[in-house]
Amino acid sequence: MSWLIPDWQKTVVYLGQEIKDQEGAKKIQIGTGALLQVSGVFCLITCKHVIIDENGKFRENLFAAFNSKSGTVIERKIDDIKRGFSAEWHFHANKDVDIAVIGFGLDVENDDVKTIESASFLDIKELNVADDIFLLGFQPGLSTAKIKPIVRNGIISRIEEDRTFYIDASVFPGNSGSPVLLKPSPIAIKEKGIQFGATHLGRFIGICSEYIPYQDIAVSVQTRRPRIIFEENTGLAKVWSIDIIKEILDSASFKQYLEKSKPARSDQNAAL
């Protein structure tokens, strides 16, 4: 029997973009998003670089794809969400924080999704180096006839003073915005020692931002000058912790949005 609760896989959505060129329209994957429920309001969280391009402009024709309960794939346009629910992207006061959050309308009768409640959030002070983790995301090139996230295993490799941390896990383009969760375990490390029998079913600990590359330079034997740069994936990836995410969710602008949106979208049935 697997340790993974299947409903965790329903908390992520495929984020894509429709691009039109001379050959016509095509859809590409740009990242992963996680569905949250904050004060009864449905939200989508991902990385800022997923929705904003290298020129600092919002990407056009973005959509979120997920399964319906009837077995079909639903594509919900972000622009339609913004218009229909008076929603806008919310960011951290620190522009370097690669996180974006937006209100997200869900049809709990027909959408086959689950949301992560704040009760599942775990602060960075509760984490330890070498804790087992897993993340949920999408890999470009795999079929999207049905939305099926990839489950990847890893460990926490290093915890930083700025409340980010690094994980040792297979992370590639398309995984940006993937939720990172503490793997269920019957053992908990507390200040007073090791506690057994403290099984949890998975805790949300952050959003995966990017993998850390390693560069090796090929040097010409004749000129001794660098000629080619080879870039490899080190296997390490940066994660923005729950503590930083909470600062966005606790911001005045986001709380104002929650207050005006709560009556229309409060529904605990979609919670994990």
Summary of the structure (lengths in Angstrom):
residues: 272
radius of gyration: 19.6
end to end distance: 19.7
largest distance: 71.6
contacts: 817
relative contact order: 0.20
helix: 18%
strand: 46%
